């Protein structure tokens, strides 16, 4: 005869310190990476700035050719790209950190356990399908984000060392296209994730942000005898 389910409360918090550190550090680094692209493509677009720079210099009696301004613009662009590379390498380290955290943290805090619990809750409470199915969908969206993060790191590192490795150099254009498309997908995830967090805070799931700061209360662990 099946034994009744006994629900115990684990002393572990809902989110481990390692996961919380990774979450906010990852957010900061990816925001920095996207900011470098924003600066290069929009804010300091050199093609658009050349006429304005020539006009500003002319007012001070200085003449500069487009070639000279292009050289200055190249220095600025290279500097920003250097920061982009540094942040990308940091992101690689954070991805490794996330894997280590997933392996070493308590079972109740693992992503796989959370996903399993959400799926099990959907089966055990069919009268509340929307809320529980939404929870499962959110968990799967995180899984998709981890895949996107892996693609970003792998393609970014490949582009960084493309000039030194002949095989990567031959595939550089394709790798760059994948990297760029992946960036837009991560931007889309950020937008959806932020919207979801705001929606949760304004409805029945208040405290989502504070839980990711202080860890939340003890995580319930279901044990079957």
DRENVOBA-508672 format. One record per residue (C-alpha): x, y, z; residue number from 1. Coordinates in nm, 3 decimals, always signed. Layout:
<node><east>X</east><north>Y</north><up>Z</up><k>NUM</k></node>
...
This chain:
<node><east>+0.000</east><north>+0.000</north><up>+0.000</up><k>1</k></node>
<node><east>+0.135</east><north>+0.342</north><up>-0.092</up><k>2</k></node>
<node><east>+0.238</east><north>+0.554</north><up>+0.198</up><k>3</k></node>
<node><east>+0.107</east><north>+0.912</north><up>+0.236</up><k>4</k></node>
<node><east>+0.332</east><north>+1.194</north><up>+0.132</up><k>5</k></node>
<node><east>+0.513</east><north>+1.361</north><up>+0.418</up><k>6</k></node>
<node><east>+0.613</east><north>+1.718</north><up>+0.361</up><k>7</k></node>
<node><east>+0.914</east><north>+1.837</north><up>+0.553</up><k>8</k></node>
<node><east>+1.078</east><north>+2.172</north><up>+0.560</up><k>9</k></node>
<node><east>+1.441</east><north>+2.187</north><up>+0.462</up><k>10</k></node>
<node><east>+1.667</east><north>+2.430</north><up>+0.645</up><k>11</k></node>
<node><east>+1.808</east><north>+2.537</north><up>+0.308</up><k>12</k></node>
<node><east>+1.678</east><north>+2.863</north><up>+0.165</up><k>13</k></node>
<node><east>+1.481</east><north>+2.868</north><up>-0.157</up><k>14</k></node>
<node><east>+1.777</east><north>+3.012</north><up>-0.349</up><k>15</k></node>
<node><east>+2.137</east><north>+2.937</north><up>-0.253</up><k>16</k></node>
<node><east>+2.390</east><north>+3.217</north><up>-0.204</up><k>17</k></node>
<node><east>+2.588</east><north>+3.086</north><up>-0.501</up><k>18</k></node>
<node><east>+2.285</east><north>+3.109</north><up>-0.729</up><k>19</k></node>
<node><east>+2.196</east><north>+3.458</north><up>-0.609</up><k>20</k></node>
<node><east>+2.550</east><north>+3.583</north><up>-0.664</up><k>21</k></node>
<node><east>+2.550</east><north>+3.428</north><up>-1.011</up><k>22</k></node>
<node><east>+2.210</east><north>+3.577</north><up>-1.096</up><k>23</k></node>
<node><east>+2.302</east><north>+3.938</north><up>-1.021</up><k>24</k></node>
<node><east>+2.658</east><north>+3.912</north><up>-1.154</up><k>25</k></node>
<node><east>+2.526</east><north>+3.752</north><up>-1.473</up><k>26</k></node>
<node><east>+2.269</east><north>+4.030</north><up>-1.510</up><k>27</k></node>
<node><east>+2.538</east><north>+4.297</north><up>-1.466</up><k>28</k></node>
<node><east>+2.781</east><north>+4.138</north><up>-1.714</up><k>29</k></node>
<node><east>+2.522</east><north>+4.074</north><up>-1.986</up><k>30</k></node>
<node><east>+2.392</east><north>+4.430</north><up>-1.941</up><k>31</k></node>
<node><east>+2.749</east><north>+4.551</north><up>-1.985</up><k>32</k></node>
<node><east>+2.795</east><north>+4.342</north><up>-2.300</up><k>33</k></node>
<node><east>+2.473</east><north>+4.475</north><up>-2.451</up><k>34</k></node>
<node><east>+2.574</east><north>+4.829</north><up>-2.354</up><k>35</k></node>
<node><east>+2.898</east><north>+4.800</north><up>-2.552</up><k>36</k></node>
<node><east>+2.697</east><north>+4.702</north><up>-2.860</up><k>37</k></node>
<node><east>+2.458</east><north>+4.991</north><up>-2.799</up><k>38</k></node>
<node><east>+2.749</east><north>+5.236</north><up>-2.782</up><k>39</k></node>
<node><east>+2.912</east><north>+5.102</north><up>-3.098</up><k>40</k></node>
<node><east>+2.603</east><north>+5.068</north><up>-3.314</up><k>41</k></node>
<node><east>+2.392</east><north>+5.361</north><up>-3.198</up><k>42</k></node>
<node><east>+2.541</east><north>+5.616</north><up>-2.960</up><k>43</k></node>
<node><east>+2.885</east><north>+5.658</north><up>-3.121</up><k>44</k></node>
<node><east>+2.812</east><north>+5.543</north><up>-3.473</up><k>45</k></node>
<node><east>+3.119</east><north>+5.686</north><up>-3.644</up><k>46</k></node>
<node><east>+2.965</east><north>+5.714</north><up>-3.989</up><k>47</k></node>
<node><east>+2.698</east><north>+5.940</north><up>-3.851</up><k>48</k></node>
<node><east>+2.942</east><north>+6.133</north><up>-3.634</up><k>49</k></node>
<node><east>+3.198</east><north>+6.215</north><up>-3.906</up><k>50</k></node>
<node><east>+3.013</east><north>+6.517</north><up>-4.050</up><k>51</k></node>
<node><east>+2.938</east><north>+6.654</north><up>-3.701</up><k>52</k></node>
<node><east>+3.300</east><north>+6.606</north><up>-3.592</up><k>53</k></node>
<node><east>+3.426</east><north>+6.787</north><up>-3.903</up><k>54</k></node>
<node><east>+3.181</east><north>+7.070</north><up>-3.842</up><k>55</k></node>
<node><east>+3.285</east><north>+7.105</north><up>-3.477</up><k>56</k></node>
<node><east>+3.655</east><north>+7.106</north><up>-3.568</up><k>57</k></node>
<node><east>+3.598</east><north>+7.356</north><up>-3.850</up><k>58</k></node>
<node><east>+3.450</east><north>+7.604</north><up>-3.601</up><k>59</k></node>
<node><east>+3.786</east><north>+7.599</north><up>-3.424</up><k>60</k></node>
<node><east>+3.981</east><north>+7.637</north><up>-3.745</up><k>61</k></node>
<node><east>+4.085</east><north>+7.272</north><up>-3.764</up><k>62</k></node>
<node><east>+4.042</east><north>+7.070</north><up>-4.078</up><k>63</k></node>
<node><east>+4.028</east><north>+6.691</north><up>-4.062</up><k>64</k></node>
<node><east>+3.973</east><north>+6.441</north><up>-4.340</up><k>65</k></node>
<node><east>+3.740</east><north>+6.143</north><up>-4.309</up><k>66</k></node>
<node><east>+4.044</east><north>+5.917</north><up>-4.308</up><k>67</k></node>
<node><east>+4.187</east><north>+6.097</north><up>-4.004</up><k>68</k></node>
<node><east>+3.854</east><north>+6.086</north><up>-3.822</up><k>69</k></node>
<node><east>+3.815</east><north>+5.720</north><up>-3.916</up><k>70</k></node>
<node><east>+4.149</east><north>+5.651</north><up>-3.746</up><k>71</k></node>
<node><east>+4.030</east><north>+5.823</north><up>-3.428</up><k>72</k></node>
<node><east>+3.700</east><north>+5.636</north><up>-3.447</up><k>73</k></node>
<node><east>+3.889</east><north>+5.310</north><up>-3.484</up><k>74</k></node>
<node><east>+4.075</east><north>+5.373</north><up>-3.160</up><k>75</k></node>
<node><east>+3.749</east><north>+5.434</north><up>-2.975</up><k>76</k></node>
<node><east>+3.586</east><north>+5.127</north><up>-3.129</up><k>77</k></node>
<node><east>+3.881</east><north>+4.904</north><up>-3.044</up><k>78</k></node>
<node><east>+3.873</east><north>+5.024</north><up>-2.686</up><k>79</k></node>
<node><east>+3.503</east><north>+4.942</north><up>-2.652</up><k>80</k></node>
<node><east>+3.556</east><north>+4.602</north><up>-2.818</up><k>81</k></node>
<node><east>+3.830</east><north>+4.531</north><up>-2.564</up><k>82</k></node>
<node><east>+3.575</east><north>+4.585</north><up>-2.286</up><k>83</k></node>
<node><east>+3.331</east><north>+4.363</north><up>-2.475</up><k>84</k></node>
<node><east>+3.590</east><north>+4.083</north><up>-2.483</up><k>85</k></node>
<node><east>+3.677</east><north>+4.125</north><up>-2.114</up><k>86</k></node>
<node><east>+3.310</east><north>+4.106</north><up>-2.020</up><k>87</k></node>
<node><east>+3.263</east><north>+3.805</north><up>-2.247</up><k>88</k></node>
<node><east>+3.544</east><north>+3.617</north><up>-2.076</up><k>89</k></node>
<node><east>+3.389</east><north>+3.709</north><up>-1.740</up><k>90</k></node>
<node><east>+3.058</east><north>+3.569</north><up>-1.865</up><k>91</k></node>
<node><east>+3.236</east><north>+3.243</north><up>-1.950</up><k>92</k></node>
<node><east>+3.361</east><north>+3.223</north><up>-1.593</up><k>93</k></node>
<node><east>+3.011</east><north>+3.292</north><up>-1.460</up><k>94</k></node>
<node><east>+2.867</east><north>+3.010</north><up>-1.673</up><k>95</k></node>
<node><east>+3.124</east><north>+2.774</north><up>-1.524</up><k>96</k></node>
<node><east>+3.030</east><north>+2.907</north><up>-1.179</up><k>97</k></node>
<node><east>+2.662</east><north>+2.831</north><up>-1.250</up><k>98</k></node>
<node><east>+2.744</east><north>+2.473</north><up>-1.342</up><k>99</k></node>
<node><east>+2.949</east><north>+2.427</north><up>-1.023</up><k>100</k></node>
<node><east>+2.666</east><north>+2.577</north><up>-0.814</up><k>101</k></node>
<node><east>+2.412</east><north>+2.341</north><up>-0.972</up><k>102</k></node>
<node><east>+2.631</east><north>+2.040</north><up>-0.892</up><k>103</k></node>
<node><east>+2.722</east><north>+2.137</north><up>-0.535</up><k>104</k></node>
<node><east>+2.408</east><north>+2.300</north><up>-0.392</up><k>105</k></node>
<node><east>+2.150</east><north>+2.100</north><up>-0.190</up><k>106</k></node>
<node><east>+1.911</east><north>+1.879</north><up>-0.386</up><k>107</k></node>
<node><east>+1.607</east><north>+2.095</north><up>-0.306</up><k>108</k></node>
<node><east>+1.779</east><north>+2.400</north><up>-0.459</up><k>109</k></node>
<node><east>+1.883</east><north>+2.238</north><up>-0.787</up><k>110</k></node>
<node><east>+1.716</east><north>+2.355</north><up>-1.108</up><k>111</k></node>
<node><east>+1.629</east><north>+1.996</north><up>-1.201</up><k>112</k></node>
<node><east>+1.446</east><north>+1.953</north><up>-0.868</up><k>113</k></node>
<node><east>+1.250</east><north>+2.275</north><up>-0.921</up><k>114</k></node>
<node><east>+1.146</east><north>+2.172</north><up>-1.270</up><k>115</k></node>
<node><east>+1.041</east><north>+1.827</north><up>-1.150</up><k>116</k></node>
<node><east>+0.843</east><north>+1.979</north><up>-0.862</up><k>117</k></node>
<node><east>+0.660</east><north>+2.219</north><up>-1.096</up><k>118</k></node>
<node><east>+0.568</east><north>+1.936</north><up>-1.336</up><k>119</k></node>
<node><east>+0.457</east><north>+1.714</north><up>-1.046</up><k>120</k></node>
<node><east>+0.239</east><north>+1.991</north><up>-0.903</up><k>121</k></node>
<node><east>+0.065</east><north>+2.025</north><up>-1.240</up><k>122</k></node>
<node><east>-0.025</east><north>+1.656</north><up>-1.232</up><k>123</k></node>
<node><east>-0.135</east><north>+1.663</north><up>-0.867</up><k>124</k></node>
<node><east>-0.357</east><north>+1.971</north><up>-0.898</up><k>125</k></node>
<node><east>-0.544</east><north>+1.955</north><up>-1.230</up><k>126</k></node>
<node><east>-0.804</east><north>+2.205</north><up>-1.105</up><k>127</k></node>
<node><east>-0.548</east><north>+2.484</north><up>-1.115</up><k>128</k></node>
<node><east>-0.400</east><north>+2.435</north><up>-1.459</up><k>129</k></node>
<node><east>-0.313</east><north>+2.791</north><up>-1.564</up><k>130</k></node>
<node><east>-0.103</east><north>+2.895</north><up>-1.266</up><k>131</k></node>
<node><east>+0.084</east><north>+2.566</north><up>-1.247</up><k>132</k></node>
<node><east>+0.139</east><north>+2.533</north><up>-1.620</up><k>133</k></node>
<node><east>+0.267</east><north>+2.888</north><up>-1.619</up><k>134</k></node>
<node><east>+0.520</east><north>+2.784</north><up>-1.352</up><k>135</k></node>
<node><east>+0.638</east><north>+2.495</north><up>-1.568</up><k>136</k></node>
<node><east>+0.665</east><north>+2.724</north><up>-1.872</up><k>137</k></node>
<node><east>+0.878</east><north>+2.967</north><up>-1.670</up><k>138</k></node>
<node><east>+1.114</east><north>+2.685</north><up>-1.570</up><k>139</k></node>
<node><east>+1.150</east><north>+2.576</north><up>-1.931</up><k>140</k></node>
<node><east>+1.219</east><north>+2.938</north><up>-2.033</up><k>141</k></node>
<node><east>+1.512</east><north>+2.936</north><up>-1.790</up><k>142</k></node>
<node><east>+1.638</east><north>+2.618</north><up>-1.954</up><k>143</k></node>
<node><east>+1.621</east><north>+2.790</north><up>-2.293</up><k>144</k></node>
<node><east>+1.810</east><north>+3.086</north><up>-2.147</up><k>145</k></node>
<node><east>+2.089</east><north>+2.856</north><up>-2.025</up><k>146</k></node>
<node><east>+2.119</east><north>+2.716</north><up>-2.378</up><k>147</k></node>
<node><east>+2.132</east><north>+3.070</north><up>-2.523</up><k>148</k></node>
<node><east>+2.395</east><north>+3.161</north><up>-2.266</up><k>149</k></node>
<node><east>+2.606</east><north>+2.861</north><up>-2.365</up><k>150</k></node>
<node><east>+2.577</east><north>+2.954</north><up>-2.733</up><k>151</k></node>
<node><east>+2.677</east><north>+3.314</north><up>-2.658</up><k>152</k></node>
<node><east>+2.983</east><north>+3.205</north><up>-2.461</up><k>153</k></node>
<node><east>+3.098</east><north>+2.944</north><up>-2.713</up><k>154</k></node>
<node><east>+3.054</east><north>+3.169</north><up>-3.018</up><k>155</k></node>
<node><east>+3.204</east><north>+3.467</north><up>-2.836</up><k>156</k></node>
<node><east>+3.517</east><north>+3.273</north><up>-2.742</up><k>157</k></node>
<node><east>+3.537</east><north>+3.136</north><up>-3.096</up><k>158</k></node>
<node><east>+3.531</east><north>+3.491</north><up>-3.237</up><k>159</k></node>
<node><east>+3.792</east><north>+3.604</north><up>-2.986</up><k>160</k></node>
<node><east>+4.039</east><north>+3.339</north><up>-3.101</up><k>161</k></node>
<node><east>+3.932</east><north>+3.322</north><up>-3.468</up><k>162</k></node>
<node><east>+4.246</east><north>+3.503</north><up>-3.585</up><k>163</k></node>
<node><east>+4.471</east><north>+3.253</north><up>-3.407</up><k>164</k></node>
<node><east>+4.295</east><north>+2.930</north><up>-3.509</up><k>165</k></node>
<node><east>+4.266</east><north>+2.862</north><up>-3.881</up><k>166</k></node>
<node><east>+3.959</east><north>+2.639</north><up>-3.850</up><k>167</k></node>
<node><east>+3.773</east><north>+2.909</north><up>-3.654</up><k>168</k></node>
<node><east>+3.888</east><north>+3.178</north><up>-3.897</up><k>169</k></node>
<node><east>+3.722</east><north>+2.994</north><up>-4.187</up><k>170</k></node>
<node><east>+3.394</east><north>+2.983</north><up>-3.996</up><k>171</k></node>
<node><east>+3.420</east><north>+3.335</north><up>-3.854</up><k>172</k></node>
<node><east>+3.138</east><north>+3.484</north><up>-4.063</up><k>173</k></node>
<node><east>+2.893</east><north>+3.206</north><up>-3.973</up><k>174</k></node>
<node><east>+2.993</east><north>+3.216</north><up>-3.607</up><k>175</k></node>
<node><east>+2.942</east><north>+3.594</north><up>-3.602</up><k>176</k></node>
<node><east>+2.593</east><north>+3.558</north><up>-3.751</up><k>177</k></node>
<node><east>+2.497</east><north>+3.299</north><up>-3.489</up><k>178</k></node>
<node><east>+2.642</east><north>+3.521</north><up>-3.214</up><k>179</k></node>
<node><east>+2.445</east><north>+3.824</north><up>-3.334</up><k>180</k></node>
<node><east>+2.114</east><north>+3.637</north><up>-3.366</up><k>181</k></node>
<node><east>+2.169</east><north>+3.483</north><up>-3.023</up><k>182</k></node>
<node><east>+2.220</east><north>+3.831</north><up>-2.879</up><k>183</k></node>
<node><east>+1.873</east><north>+3.937</north><up>-3.001</up><k>184</k></node>
<node><east>+1.721</east><north>+3.622</north><up>-2.853</up><k>185</k></node>
<node><east>+1.879</east><north>+3.702</north><up>-2.516</up><k>186</k></node>
<node><east>+1.745</east><north>+4.057</north><up>-2.542</up><k>187</k></node>
<node><east>+1.399</east><north>+3.910</north><up>-2.602</up><k>188</k></node>
<node><east>+1.438</east><north>+3.684</north><up>-2.299</up><k>189</k></node>
<node><east>+1.543</east><north>+3.982</north><up>-2.085</up><k>190</k></node>
<node><east>+1.234</east><north>+4.174</north><up>-2.193</up><k>191</k></node>
<node><east>+0.998</east><north>+3.881</north><up>-2.126</up><k>192</k></node>
<node><east>+1.171</east><north>+3.798</north><up>-1.797</up><k>193</k></node>
<node><east>+1.154</east><north>+4.157</north><up>-1.672</up><k>194</k></node>
<node><east>+0.789</east><north>+4.180</north><up>-1.772</up><k>195</k></node>
<node><east>+0.717</east><north>+3.853</north><up>-1.594</up><k>196</k></node>
<node><east>+0.887</east><north>+3.969</north><up>-1.276</up><k>197</k></node>
<node><east>+0.689</east><north>+4.295</north><up>-1.275</up><k>198</k></node>
<node><east>+0.366</east><north>+4.103</north><up>-1.338</up><k>199</k></node>
<node><east>+0.446</east><north>+3.861</north><up>-1.055</up><k>200</k></node>
<node><east>+0.525</east><north>+4.142</north><up>-0.812</up><k>201</k></node>
<node><east>+0.196</east><north>+4.315</north><up>-0.894</up><k>202</k></node>
<node><east>-0.018</east><north>+4.000</north><up>-0.860</up><k>203</k></node>
<node><east>-0.003</east><north>+3.688</north><up>-0.643</up><k>204</k></node>
<node><east>+0.372</east><north>+3.618</north><up>-0.647</up><k>205</k></node>
<node><east>+0.503</east><north>+3.922</north><up>-0.464</up><k>206</k></node>
<node><east>+0.854</east><north>+3.904</north><up>-0.324</up><k>207</k></node>
<node><east>+1.022</east><north>+3.745</north><up>-0.626</up><k>208</k></node>
<node><east>+1.295</east><north>+4.009</north><up>-0.636</up><k>209</k></node>
<node><east>+1.353</east><north>+4.013</north><up>-0.259</up><k>210</k></node>
<node><east>+1.380</east><north>+3.633</north><up>-0.257</up><k>211</k></node>
<node><east>+1.659</east><north>+3.653</north><up>-0.514</up><k>212</k></node>
<node><east>+1.836</east><north>+3.900</north><up>-0.282</up><k>213</k></node>
<node><east>+1.805</east><north>+3.732</north><up>+0.059</up><k>214</k></node>
<node><east>+1.733</east><north>+3.376</north><up>-0.053</up><k>215</k></node>
<node><east>+1.371</east><north>+3.339</north><up>+0.051</up><k>216</k></node>
<node><east>+1.231</east><north>+3.112</north><up>+0.321</up><k>217</k></node>
<node><east>+1.304</east><north>+2.742</north><up>+0.372</up><k>218</k></node>
<node><east>+1.232</east><north>+2.534</north><up>+0.066</up><k>219</k></node>
<node><east>+0.970</east><north>+2.259</north><up>+0.110</up><k>220</k></node>
<node><east>+1.099</east><north>+1.912</north><up>+0.027</up><k>221</k></node>
<node><east>+0.859</east><north>+1.628</north><up>-0.047</up><k>222</k></node>
<node><east>+0.967</east><north>+1.284</north><up>+0.067</up><k>223</k></node>
<node><east>+0.782</east><north>+0.964</north><up>-0.010</up><k>224</k></node>
<node><east>+0.827</east><north>+0.668</north><up>+0.222</up><k>225</k></node>
